[in-house]
Amino acid sequence: MTFMQQLAAAWQRNDSMLCVGLDPEPARFPAALRGRPDALFDFCRDIVDATADLVCCFKPQIAHFAAHRAEDALERLIGHIHARYPGVPVVLDAKRGDIGTTADYYAREVFDRYQADAVTLNPYLGGDALAPFLQRADKGAILLCRTSNAGARDLQDLLVDGKPLYQHVALRAAHEWNASGNCALVVGATYPRDLAQVRALVGDMPLLVPGVGAQGGDAAEVVLRGSTSSGTGLIVSASRAVLYASNADDYAAAARAAAQQLRTSLRAAKSRVNAAS
């Protein structure tokens, strides 16, 4: 199955648009895990096992592993997800963007070494930097469009031919770059009006929406502003709000409870969208 097919199946099977971001920070781990040689893998595996039936995908962040020389743990974690939960796709949050052979090697790293189903990409070097990823028609290419951070407006709001730059990215992703139908966009929950504008520009293209929870984005508003007419089309990402719901021995159970609460909020908003359509 392609990434898009896996995602659509997971939306339906788990009745969920929630994505749990796997951003391990050892300093925030429960005391029982600290100092363990395989603590990053153990922590993330426990979160995955506790929430896999509640999500549409998982999103490990590569820097949180690489900074601790734990790339092998990342490989094993993705392997664990694929083996135990084969219907749940994995988005590698790597934000890659380069040209020439470097882009080719980045694509090989993401899809061949780590076996990710999709990857986040920086589109600001243009189409040739994206090409090695877009050519993998079975994989997802999720392009930064309107990011969730406060500094997003520094460049993404710059007007080009009367439109903010992020809207040009959205239009290129929806048309010029989406020949294989494997593009999606990153649009932050912290900019709900911009989220609605992007949805209007790109139709039913999936949107990965970070910023719910710890960054202040509201899950219900994300669905109301960013979902398709059928009430889907969203990958709503939460990381810290789920991962660190507890720093005690009940961390996995607390993560599950937090994920359940977020999924419930998203489902309720989806029901309102469906009722209004």
Backbone as numpy.savetxt, mean C-alpha at the origin, in Angstrom:
# Nx Ny Nz CAx CAy CAz Cx Cy Cz
-2.42 -15.82 -11.09 -3.26 -14.62 -11.09 -2.39 -13.37 -11.09
-2.85 -12.33 -11.75 -2.15 -11.05 -11.71 -2.40 -10.36 -10.37
-1.60 -9.33 -10.11 -1.82 -8.55 -8.89 -3.24 -8.00 -8.84
-3.71 -7.44 -9.95 -5.05 -6.85 -9.97 -6.12 -7.90 -9.72
-5.95 -9.08 -10.24 -6.92 -10.16 -9.98 -6.88 -10.60 -8.52
-5.67 -10.72 -7.97 -5.56 -11.08 -6.55 -6.22 -10.03 -5.67
-5.98 -8.76 -6.00 -6.54 -7.67 -5.20 -8.06 -7.70 -5.24
-8.63 -7.85 -6.44 -10.09 -7.88 -6.57 -10.67 -9.05 -5.79
-9.99 -10.21 -5.85 -10.48 -11.38 -5.12 -10.40 -11.17 -3.61
-9.32 -10.52 -3.15 -9.16 -10.28 -1.71 -10.18 -9.26 -1.20
-10.46 -8.22 -2.00 -11.52 -7.28 -1.63 -12.82 -8.03 -1.33
-13.16 -8.96 -2.20 -14.42 -9.68 -2.07 -14.36 -10.74 -0.97
-13.31 -11.56 -0.98 -13.23 -12.68 -0.04 -13.19 -12.22 1.40
-12.36 -11.23 1.70 -12.21 -10.74 3.07 -13.10 -9.54 3.37
-13.88 -9.12 2.36 -14.76 -7.95 2.50 -13.99 -6.81 3.16
-12.83 -6.51 2.57 -11.93 -5.56 3.21 -11.15 -4.75 2.19
-10.99 -3.47 2.49 -10.10 -2.60 1.73 -8.88 -2.20 2.57
-8.70 -2.88 3.69 -7.61 -2.55 4.60 -6.31 -3.22 4.17
-5.25 -2.44 4.16 -3.89 -2.93 3.95 -3.10 -2.65 5.22
-2.46 -3.68 5.76 -1.60 -3.47 6.93 -0.18 -3.26 6.46
0.37 -2.09 6.79 1.76 -1.80 6.47 2.68 -2.41 7.50
3.69 -3.12 7.03 4.64 -3.80 7.92 5.91 -2.98 8.00
5.95 -2.05 8.96 7.05 -1.11 9.15 7.68 -1.36 10.52
8.47 -2.42 10.68 8.95 -2.79 12.01 9.95 -1.78 12.58
9.72 -1.42 13.84 10.63 -0.54 14.59 11.00 -1.29 15.87
12.17 -1.90 15.93 12.51 -2.74 17.09 12.40 -2.04 18.43
12.62 -0.73 18.48 12.52 -0.02 19.75 11.10 -0.03 20.31
10.12 -0.30 19.45 8.73 -0.30 19.88 8.19 -1.73 20.08
9.04 -2.71 19.92 8.61 -4.10 20.10 8.35 -4.38 21.58
7.51 -5.37 21.87 7.36 -5.82 23.26 8.70 -6.30 23.83
8.85 -6.18 25.11 10.12 -6.50 25.76 10.56 -7.92 25.47
9.61 -8.84 25.36 9.96 -10.24 25.14 10.64 -10.48 23.79
10.43 -9.56 22.83 11.02 -9.72 21.51 12.36 -9.01 21.36
12.59 -8.00 22.17 13.79 -7.18 22.00 15.05 -8.01 22.24
15.99 -7.85 21.35 17.24 -8.57 21.47 17.25 -9.93 20.81
16.10 -10.42 20.41 16.06 -11.69 19.67 16.74 -11.52 18.32
17.54 -12.46 17.88 18.24 -12.31 16.60 17.29 -12.23 15.41
16.09 -12.79 15.52 15.14 -12.78 14.41 13.88 -12.01 14.78
14.05 -10.95 15.58 12.89 -10.24 16.12 12.04 -9.60 15.03
12.67 -9.03 13.98 11.88 -8.37 12.94 10.96 -9.36 12.24
11.51 -10.52 11.89 10.67 -11.52 11.24 9.59 -12.01 12.19
9.95 -12.33 13.42 8.97 -12.88 14.36 7.82 -11.90 14.59
8.15 -10.63 14.78 7.12 -9.63 15.03 6.18 -9.51 13.84
6.75 -9.34 12.65 5.92 -9.15 11.46 5.11 -10.40 11.13
5.72 -11.57 11.31 4.98 -12.82 11.07 3.77 -12.90 12.00
3.95 -12.53 13.26 2.84 -12.60 14.21 1.72 -11.63 13.82
2.09 -10.44 13.35 1.08 -9.47 12.90 0.34 -10.03 11.69
1.08 -10.58 10.74 0.46 -11.18 9.54 -0.50 -12.28 9.94
-0.07 -13.19 10.79 -0.91 -14.32 11.18 -2.17 -13.85 11.90
-2.08 -12.74 12.62 -3.22 -12.24 13.38 -4.22 -11.48 12.52
-3.81 -11.01 11.34 -4.67 -10.09 10.58 -4.95 -10.54 9.14
-4.41 -11.65 8.70 -4.47 -12.01 7.28 -5.89 -12.14 6.75
-6.84 -12.53 7.58 -8.21 -12.69 7.11 -8.98 -11.37 7.12
-8.32 -10.29 7.53 -8.97 -8.98 7.65 -8.52 -7.98 6.61
-7.58 -8.36 5.74 -6.93 -7.39 4.87 -7.12 -7.76 3.40
-6.86 -6.77 2.53 -6.81 -7.04 1.08 -5.37 -7.20 0.61
-4.40 -6.75 1.41 -2.99 -6.95 1.08 -2.13 -6.55 2.27
-0.85 -6.91 2.19 0.15 -6.43 3.15 1.16 -5.57 2.41
1.77 -4.62 3.15 2.70 -3.69 2.52 3.96 -3.54 3.38
4.94 -4.44 3.25 6.20 -4.25 3.96 7.01 -3.09 3.40
7.65 -2.36 4.29 8.46 -1.19 3.90 9.93 -1.60 3.91
10.57 -1.53 2.76 11.89 -2.14 2.61 12.95 -1.49 3.50
12.90 -0.18 3.71 13.93 0.49 4.50 13.93 0.03 5.95
12.76 -0.33 6.47 12.67 -0.78 7.86 13.37 -2.12 8.07
13.57 -2.84 7.00 14.34 -4.09 7.07 15.81 -3.85 6.72
16.04 -3.11 5.63 17.41 -2.92 5.15 18.27 -2.19 6.16
17.69 -1.23 6.88 18.47 -0.47 7.86 19.00 -1.35 8.98
18.37 -2.50 9.19 18.79 -3.44 10.23 19.48 -4.67 9.63
19.91 -4.54 8.37 20.55 -5.65 7.66 19.67 -6.91 7.69
18.37 -6.68 7.53 17.41 -7.78 7.67 16.68 -8.06 6.36
17.36 -7.87 5.23 16.72 -8.17 3.95 16.30 -9.64 3.86
17.08 -10.54 4.50 16.70 -11.94 4.49 15.39 -12.16 5.23
15.16 -11.39 6.29 13.89 -11.48 7.02 12.73 -11.02 6.14
12.97 -9.99 5.33 11.94 -9.52 4.41 11.61 -10.60 3.38
12.62 -11.23 2.82 12.38 -12.31 1.86 11.56 -13.43 2.50
11.94 -13.81 3.71 11.22 -14.90 4.38 9.80 -14.50 4.75
9.62 -13.22 5.11 8.29 -12.75 5.45 7.35 -12.81 4.25
7.83 -12.33 3.10 7.00 -12.39 1.89 6.73 -13.83 1.52
7.75 -14.69 1.66 7.55 -16.11 1.41 6.51 -16.71 2.34
6.52 -16.29 3.60 5.54 -16.78 4.57 4.12 -16.37 4.17
3.96 -15.11 3.76 2.63 -14.64 3.35 2.13 -15.44 2.15
3.00 -15.62 1.15 2.59 -16.35 -0.04 2.25 -17.82 0.28
3.02 -18.43 1.16 2.80 -19.84 1.47 1.56 -20.06 2.33
1.36 -19.21 3.34 0.26 -19.41 4.28 -1.04 -18.75 3.83
-0.92 -17.65 3.10 -2.10 -16.87 2.70 -2.00 -16.52 1.22
-2.09 -17.52 0.36 -1.77 -17.31 -1.06 -2.70 -16.34 -1.78
-3.86 -16.05 -1.23 -4.76 -15.10 -1.88 -4.52 -13.66 -1.48
-3.55 -13.40 -0.58 -3.30 -12.04 -0.09 -2.05 -11.49 -0.77
-2.18 -10.50 -1.66 -1.00 -9.97 -2.35 -0.11 -9.14 -1.45
1.14 -9.02 -1.87 2.14 -8.25 -1.13 2.61 -7.08 -1.98
2.48 -5.88 -1.44 2.99 -4.66 -2.07 4.30 -4.30 -1.36
5.40 -4.28 -2.08 6.66 -3.86 -1.48 6.76 -2.35 -1.57
6.78 -1.70 -0.42 6.87 -0.24 -0.38 8.34 0.15 -0.50
8.78 0.40 -1.73 10.19 0.69 -2.01 10.40 2.04 -2.66
9.35 2.59 -3.28 9.40 3.90 -3.94 10.58 4.02 -4.88
10.80 3.00 -5.68 11.91 2.99 -6.62 11.67 3.97 -7.77
12.75 4.47 -8.34 12.66 5.36 -9.49 14.05 5.69 -9.99
14.43 5.10 -11.13 15.74 5.36 -11.71 15.65 5.02 -13.19
16.76 5.13 -13.91 16.72 4.95 -15.35 17.68 3.85 -15.79
17.50 3.42 -17.03 18.43 2.49 -17.66 18.52 1.16 -16.94
19.75 0.62 -16.90 19.94 -0.69 -16.30 19.64 -0.69 -14.81
19.79 0.47 -14.16 19.47 0.52 -12.73 18.00 0.22 -12.50
17.12 0.79 -13.34 15.70 0.50 -13.23 15.43 -0.98 -13.48
16.13 -1.56 -14.46 15.97 -2.99 -14.73 16.32 -3.82 -13.50
17.43 -3.46 -12.85 17.85 -4.22 -11.67 16.90 -4.02 -10.50
16.38 -2.82 -10.36 15.40 -2.60 -9.30 14.17 -3.49 -9.52
13.71 -3.60 -10.77 12.56 -4.45 -11.06 12.87 -5.90 -10.73
14.09 -6.34 -11.06 14.49 -7.71 -10.73 14.56 -7.91 -9.22
15.07 -6.91 -8.51 15.14 -7.00 -7.06 13.74 -7.19 -6.46
12.82 -6.35 -6.88 11.48 -6.37 -6.30 10.73 -7.65 -6.64
10.73 -8.00 -7.92 9.86 -9.08 -8.38 10.52 -10.45 -8.39
11.82 -10.50 -8.63 12.51 -11.79 -8.70 13.14 -12.18 -7.37
13.82 -11.23 -6.72 14.42 -11.56 -5.43 13.36 -11.64 -4.34
12.58 -10.56 -4.17 11.63 -10.52 -3.07 10.28 -11.16 -3.39
10.00 -11.39 -4.67 8.75 -12.03 -5.08 7.52 -11.21 -4.69
7.67 -9.89 -4.69 6.52 -9.03 -4.40 5.52 -9.09 -5.55
4.26 -8.83 -5.23 3.21 -8.81 -6.24 3.02 -7.41 -6.84
3.47 -6.41 -6.12 3.38 -5.03 -6.59 4.43 -4.21 -5.87
4.68 -3.00 -6.37 5.71 -2.14 -5.78 5.28 -0.69 -5.91
5.66 0.12 -4.93 5.46 1.56 -5.05 6.64 2.16 -5.81
6.32 3.14 -6.68 7.31 3.72 -7.59 7.22 5.23 -7.59
8.36 5.87 -7.79 8.43 7.33 -7.96 8.40 7.63 -9.45
7.34 8.29 -9.96 7.20 8.49 -11.40 7.88 9.75 -11.92
8.58 10.48 -11.08 9.03 11.82 -11.48 10.27 11.81 -12.36
10.80 10.62 -12.68 11.84 10.52 -13.70 11.25 10.19 -15.06
9.94 9.96 -15.11 9.28 9.74 -16.38 9.08 8.30 -16.75
8.49 8.09 -17.94 8.04 6.78 -18.36 9.15 5.76 -18.53
10.35 6.20 -18.96 11.41 5.21 -19.17 11.88 4.61 -17.86
11.78 5.36 -16.75 12.13 4.82 -15.45 11.10 3.80 -14.95
9.87 3.93 -15.43 8.80 3.01 -15.02 8.72 1.77 -15.89
9.27 1.85 -17.10 9.05 0.81 -18.11 9.39 -0.60 -17.63
10.53 -0.84 -16.95 10.84 -2.21 -16.55 9.80 -2.80 -15.59
9.11 -1.94 -14.85 8.07 -2.40 -13.93 6.75 -2.59 -14.67
6.42 -1.64 -15.52 5.16 -1.71 -16.26 5.12 -2.91 -17.20
6.30 -3.32 -17.68 6.37 -4.45 -18.60 6.03 -5.78 -17.93
6.11 -5.81 -16.61 5.69 -7.01 -15.87 4.17 -6.93 -15.70
3.45 -7.36 -16.72 2.01 -7.14 -16.77 1.27 -7.82 -15.63
1.85 -8.88 -15.06 1.19 -9.59 -13.97 1.44 -8.93 -12.61
2.33 -7.92 -12.59 2.67 -7.25 -11.34 2.04 -5.87 -11.28
1.89 -5.34 -10.07 1.31 -4.02 -9.90 2.38 -2.94 -9.81
2.13 -1.82 -10.48 3.00 -0.64 -10.42 2.20 0.49 -9.78
2.54 0.83 -8.54 1.75 1.79 -7.77 2.54 3.08 -7.66
2.10 4.11 -8.37 2.87 5.32 -8.57 2.51 6.40 -7.56
3.54 7.03 -7.01 3.31 8.16 -6.12 2.63 9.29 -6.89
1.51 9.74 -6.36 0.75 10.80 -7.03 0.57 11.99 -6.09
-0.26 11.82 -5.07 -0.46 12.85 -4.05 -0.13 12.19 -2.71
1.07 12.43 -2.22 1.54 11.71 -1.03 0.95 12.34 0.24
1.06 11.61 1.35 0.34 11.99 2.57 1.10 12.97 3.46
2.38 13.22 3.15 3.19 14.06 4.04 2.87 15.55 3.87
3.23 16.34 4.88 2.93 17.77 4.86 3.66 18.49 3.73
4.86 18.04 3.38 5.63 18.69 2.33 5.19 18.35 0.92
4.15 17.53 0.78 3.68 17.13 -0.55 3.36 18.34 -1.42
2.86 19.39 -0.81 2.45 20.56 -1.58 3.64 21.32 -2.19
4.84 21.11 -1.68 6.00 21.85 -2.18 6.16 21.71 -3.68
5.99 20.52 -4.19 6.15 20.27 -5.62 4.87 19.76 -6.28
4.12 18.94 -5.59 2.97 18.29 -6.22 1.84 19.26 -6.55
1.82 20.43 -5.91 0.80 21.44 -6.21 1.23 22.44 -7.28
2.47 22.35 -7.75 2.92 23.30 -8.75 2.05 23.21 -10.00
1.63 24.36 -10.52 0.74 24.38 -11.68 1.52 24.17 -12.97
1.05 23.24 -13.77 1.61 22.97 -15.10 0.43 22.99 -16.07
0.45 23.95 -16.98 -0.67 24.11 -17.92 -2.00 24.20 -17.19
-1.99 24.91 -16.07 -3.23 25.16 -15.34 -3.67 24.08 -14.39
-2.95 22.96 -14.35 -3.31 21.86 -13.44 -2.15 21.59 -12.49
-2.44 21.20 -11.23 -1.34 20.82 -10.32 -0.63 19.58 -10.85
0.64 19.50 -10.55 1.48 18.44 -11.11 0.94 17.05 -10.78
0.40 16.85 -9.57 -0.08 15.51 -9.22 -1.20 15.06 -10.14
-2.00 16.00 -10.65 -3.06 15.62 -11.58 -2.51 15.18 -12.93
-1.40 15.76 -13.35 -0.75 15.29 -14.58 -0.24 13.85 -14.40
0.31 13.56 -13.21 0.75 12.19 -12.93 -0.44 11.24 -13.00
-1.56 11.63 -12.41 -2.75 10.79 -12.42 -3.22 10.50 -13.84
-3.24 11.53 -14.68 -3.72 11.35 -16.05 -2.78 10.47 -16.87
-1.46 10.65 -16.70 -0.52 9.79 -17.43 -0.64 8.34 -16.96
-0.80 8.16 -15.66 -0.94 6.80 -15.14 -2.19 6.13 -15.68
-3.26 6.88 -15.81 -4.53 6.31 -16.25 -4.55 6.01 -17.73
-3.71 6.66 -18.50 -3.76 6.53 -19.95 -2.43 6.04 -20.52
-1.45 6.92 -20.61 -0.20 6.61 -21.30 0.55 5.44 -20.69
0.58 5.34 -19.36 1.41 4.33 -18.70 0.66 3.04 -18.37
-0.62 2.99 -18.64 -1.43 1.87 -18.15 -1.82 0.90 -19.27
-0.94 0.70 -20.23 -1.27 -0.17 -21.36 -1.57 -1.59 -20.93
-0.93 -2.07 -19.86 -1.16 -3.43 -19.38 -2.21 -3.51 -18.28
-2.79 -2.37 -17.93 -3.82 -2.37 -16.88 -3.28 -2.71 -15.52
-2.01 -2.42 -15.26 -1.41 -2.81 -13.98 -0.98 -1.62 -13.13
-1.47 -0.44 -13.45 -1.11 0.76 -12.68 -2.12 1.02 -11.56
-1.60 1.57 -10.48 -2.41 2.12 -9.40 -1.68 3.38 -8.93
-2.31 4.13 -8.04 -1.74 5.40 -7.58 -1.73 5.48 -6.06
-0.74 6.17 -5.52 -0.70 6.50 -4.10 -1.29 7.90 -3.91
-2.33 7.99 -3.10 -2.97 9.27 -2.79 -3.25 9.29 -1.30
-2.71 10.27 -0.59 -2.77 10.28 0.87 -4.14 10.59 1.43
-4.48 9.90 2.53 -5.74 10.15 3.23 -5.79 11.54 3.84
-4.65 12.16 4.00 -4.58 13.47 4.62 -4.99 14.61 3.68
-5.26 14.28 2.41 -5.73 15.27 1.43 -7.02 14.76 0.79
-8.13 14.72 1.55 -9.35 14.08 1.05 -9.94 14.73 -0.20
-9.88 16.06 -0.30 -10.43 16.70 -1.51 -9.61 16.35 -2.73
-8.30 16.27 -2.57 -7.44 15.86 -3.68 -7.69 14.40 -4.06
-7.98 13.59 -3.06 -8.33 12.19 -3.32 -9.56 12.10 -4.22
-10.56 12.90 -3.93 -11.77 12.90 -4.76 -11.46 13.36 -6.18
-10.58 14.34 -6.32 -10.22 14.83 -7.65 -9.48 13.75 -8.45
-8.58 13.05 -7.79 -7.86 11.98 -8.48 -8.82 10.88 -8.91
-9.73 10.50 -8.03 -10.71 9.47 -8.42 -11.49 9.90 -9.65
-11.87 11.15 -9.72 -12.63 11.63 -10.88 -11.80 11.55 -12.16
-10.47 11.70 -12.04 -9.60 11.69 -13.21 -9.31 10.28 -13.71
-9.23 9.30 -12.81 -8.69 7.98 -13.20 -9.73 6.88 -13.25
-11.00 7.19 -13.00 -12.01 6.15 -13.07 -11.83 5.11 -11.99
-11.86 3.83 -12.40 -11.85 2.74 -11.42 -10.45 2.26 -11.04
-9.40 2.95 -11.43 -8.05 2.54 -11.07 -7.90 2.43 -9.55
-7.25 1.36 -9.06 -7.04 1.25 -7.61 -6.17 2.40 -7.06
-6.52 2.82 -5.88 -5.76 3.86 -5.18 -5.27 3.31 -3.86
-3.97 3.38 -3.64 -3.36 3.04 -2.36 -3.35 4.31 -1.51
-4.03 4.25 -0.37 -4.25 5.45 0.44 -3.59 5.27 1.80
-2.37 5.81 1.97 -1.73 5.80 3.30 -2.19 6.99 4.12
-1.83 6.99 5.39 -2.10 8.14 6.23 -3.30 7.99 7.15
-3.95 6.82 7.15 -5.06 6.57 8.07 -4.49 6.16 9.42
-5.07 6.68 10.47 -4.62 6.29 11.81 -3.61 7.27 12.37
-2.35 6.87 12.48 -1.35 7.69 13.16 -1.13 9.04 12.49
-1.30 9.12 11.15 -1.10 10.39 10.45 -2.34 11.26 10.44
-3.45 10.75 10.93 -4.64 11.58 11.09 -5.71 11.45 10.02
-5.48 10.62 9.00 -6.49 10.43 7.98 -7.69 9.67 8.51
-8.88 10.01 8.02 -10.12 9.41 8.49 -10.58 8.33 7.52
-10.73 7.09 8.01 -11.05 5.96 7.15 -12.38 6.14 6.43
-13.39 6.60 7.13 -14.70 6.76 6.52 -14.68 7.80 5.42
-13.98 8.91 5.66 -13.91 9.95 4.64 -13.15 9.47 3.42
-12.13 8.65 3.63 -11.39 8.09 2.50 -12.32 7.31 1.58
-13.18 6.47 2.16 -14.10 5.68 1.34 -15.10 6.58 0.63
-15.64 7.54 1.33 -16.63 8.42 0.74 -16.05 9.26 -0.39
-14.79 9.66 -0.25 -14.16 10.52 -1.25 -13.47 9.74 -2.37
-12.97 8.55 -2.04 -12.07 7.89 -2.97 -12.52 6.58 -3.56
-13.65 6.04 -3.11 -14.07 4.74 -3.63 -14.69 4.88 -5.01
-14.78 3.77 -5.71 -15.46 3.73 -6.99 -16.97 3.74 -6.75
-17.74 3.76 -7.83 -19.19 3.79 -7.69 -19.72 2.53 -7.00
-18.95 1.43 -7.08 -19.36 0.19 -6.42 -18.87 0.10 -4.97
-18.18 1.15 -4.51 -17.73 1.17 -3.12 -16.43 0.45 -2.88
-15.65 0.16 -3.94 -14.36 -0.49 -3.76 -13.28 0.40 -4.39
-12.22 -0.22 -4.91 -11.18 0.53 -5.59 -10.11 1.11 -4.70
-10.15 0.79 -3.40 -9.22 1.39 -2.45 -8.38 0.33 -1.74
-7.12 0.70 -1.49 -6.22 -0.05 -0.62 -5.86 0.92 0.51
-6.55 0.83 1.60 -6.40 1.81 2.69 -5.37 1.29 3.66
-4.23 1.96 3.71 -3.09 1.45 4.45 -2.99 2.05 5.85
-2.82 1.18 6.82 -2.54 1.59 8.20 -1.35 0.77 8.69
-0.41 1.44 9.33 0.78 0.76 9.82 0.87 0.86 11.34
1.30 2.00 11.83 1.55 2.12 13.27 0.31 1.88 14.12
-0.86 2.32 13.61 -2.09 2.16 14.38 -2.41 0.69 14.64
-1.95 -0.19 13.76 -2.17 -1.62 13.92 -0.97 -2.28 14.60
0.23 -2.00 14.09 1.42 -2.69 14.58 1.67 -2.45 16.06
1.43 -1.22 16.50 1.80 -0.86 17.87 0.56 -0.52 18.70
-0.52 -1.25 18.43 -1.72 -1.09 19.25 -1.45 -1.48 20.70
-0.44 -2.33 20.90 0.03 -2.68 22.24 1.53 -2.95 22.17
2.24 -2.60 23.24 3.66 -2.95 23.30 3.91 -4.01 24.38
2.84 -4.72 24.72 2.93 -5.80 25.70 2.84 -7.15 24.97
2.76 -8.22 25.75 2.75 -9.55 25.15 1.52 -9.82 24.31
0.47 -9.00 24.47 -0.76 -9.19 23.69 -0.72 -8.42 22.37
0.49 -8.08 21.88 0.60 -7.21 20.70 -0.12 -7.76 19.48
-0.08 -9.08 19.26 -0.74 -9.65 18.08 -2.26 -9.55 18.22
-2.79 -9.86 19.40 -4.23 -9.75 19.62 -4.68 -8.29 19.51
-3.88 -7.38 20.04 -4.23 -5.96 19.95 -4.19 -5.48 18.50
-3.23 -5.97 17.73 -3.16 -5.62 16.31 -4.40 -6.11 15.58
-4.83 -7.32 15.90 -6.04 -7.85 15.27 -7.26 -6.99 15.62
-7.38 -6.60 16.88 -8.51 -5.77 17.29 -8.50 -4.43 16.57
-7.31 -3.83 16.43 -7.21 -2.55 15.73 -7.56 -2.70 14.26
-7.09 -3.80 13.64 -7.41 -4.06 12.24 -8.91 -4.30 12.06
-9.52 -5.02 12.98 -10.96 -5.26 12.90 -11.73 -3.95 12.99
-11.30 -3.07 13.87 -11.99 -1.79 14.02 -11.89 -0.96 12.74
-10.70 -0.93 12.14 -10.53 -0.19 10.88 -11.35 -0.81 9.76
-11.34 -2.12 9.67 -12.13 -2.77 8.63 -13.62 -2.48 8.81
-14.08 -2.48 10.04 -15.48 -2.18 10.31 -15.83 -0.77 9.86
-14.95 0.20 10.14 -15.19 1.58 9.71 -15.25 1.69 8.20
-14.35 0.98 7.52 -14.33 1.01 6.06 -15.58 0.35 5.48
-16.00 -0.77 6.07 -17.20 -1.46 5.57 -18.44 -0.61 5.78
-18.53 0.07 6.91 -19.69 0.93 7.16 -19.76 2.06 6.15
-18.61 2.66 5.86 -18.58 3.73 4.87 -18.93 3.20 3.48
-18.44 1.99 3.17 -18.77 1.37 1.89 -20.27 1.16 1.75
-20.94 0.73 2.83 -22.37 0.53 2.80 -23.10 1.83 2.52
-22.60 2.93 3.09 -23.23 4.23 2.82 -23.06 4.64 1.37
-21.86 4.38 0.81 -21.63 4.69 -0.60 -22.56 3.88 -1.49
-22.67 2.58 -1.20 -23.54 1.72 -2.00 -25.00 2.14 -1.90
-25.42 2.55 -0.72 -26.81 2.96 -0.54 -27.13 4.25 -1.29
-26.10 5.11 -1.42 -26.31 6.39 -2.10 -26.23 6.29 -3.61
-25.65 5.19 -4.12 -25.44 5.07 -5.57 -26.66 4.49 -6.28
